[in-house]
């Protein structure tokens, strides 16, 4: 019984380490998003850190339009990055979880 418990604890520690490694790796995964007409482009990491924003000169003429473009495009980029982040972390965590009787995933 004690050996099983120690094995599970070690497996949990390994899973935690893999999750941390995956989080670091996701800092290097860059995703791109753009407005429908490509006047605004955003690069974001899978950990949801904005890396760059490129704004077409046409958008600089209208403050309200630029603000709308920023909100829409940044939200799409964050949503995309969140999807990648959650899928990667979930896969690593699930793979590393020990089999605990009575607990299903």
N, C-alpha and C positions, 0 to 999 in steps of 0.2 A: 504494500500500500504506500509506504513512504517512498519507495523507489519510483512508483508511478507518479506520485506528487512531484518529486524532484524532476522527473522527466518532463512533466507538463510545465513546470516553472522554467526550465531551460528552453523549452520550445517557445514559451511566451516571450522570454528575453530575446531569443533569436528573431522572433516575429517583430518585436519592437525595434530591434536594430535594423532589420530590413525596411521597415516603414520609414525610419529616420534617413536611411540611405536613399530611399526612393524620393523623399521630400527634397533632399539635396540635389538629386539628379533632375527633378522637375524644375529646379531653378535654371537649368540649362536648356530646357525645352521651350522654344519660342513658337508662339502661334500668331498668325496674322489674321486681322479682320478688317473689313473696309465697308464703307457705305455702299448702297446699291449702285450709285453712279461713280464710285471710286474717287470721289473728291476728298474723302477723309480716310486715312489708313492708320491702323493701330497695331503695334507689335506688343505682345504680352507674354509673360512666362506662364507655364502651367501652374505656378504658385501664385498667379494673379498679381504680378508686379508689372506695371506698364513700363515698357522699354523705350518705345518711341511713338510719336504721333506725327503724321505728315498731313498737312492741310493745304489743299489747293488754293491758289490765290483768289479764285472766284468766291470762296466761302468767307474770305476776309472782308468782303464788302458789306456783309449783312450779319451783324452780331447775333440776332435772334436765330437766324438759320444755322450759324456756326454752333451755337449752344445746343440746338436741337440735334444736329449731326453728332456732336460730341456725346450727348446723352445716349442716343440710340446705338451708336457704334461702340462706345465703351461698354455699355451693358451687354451687347452681343459678344464682345471679346471676353468679358468677365464670365459670361455664361459658358462660352466654349472652353475657357481655361478651367472653370470649375468642373465641368464634365470630365475632362481629361484627368484632372487632379483626383477627383473622387474615384474614378474607375481604376487608376493606377494604385492608389493607396488601398482601396478595397480588395483588389486582387492580391496584393502582397500580404495584407493582414489576414485574409481568408486562407491563403495558402499556408501561412505560418501558424495558424491556430491549432492547438492540440485537440485531439478527439476526447471530449469530455462526455461521459455517459449522461444521457438525459438532456443534453444541450444540442439542438439542431440549428443549422444555419440556413 
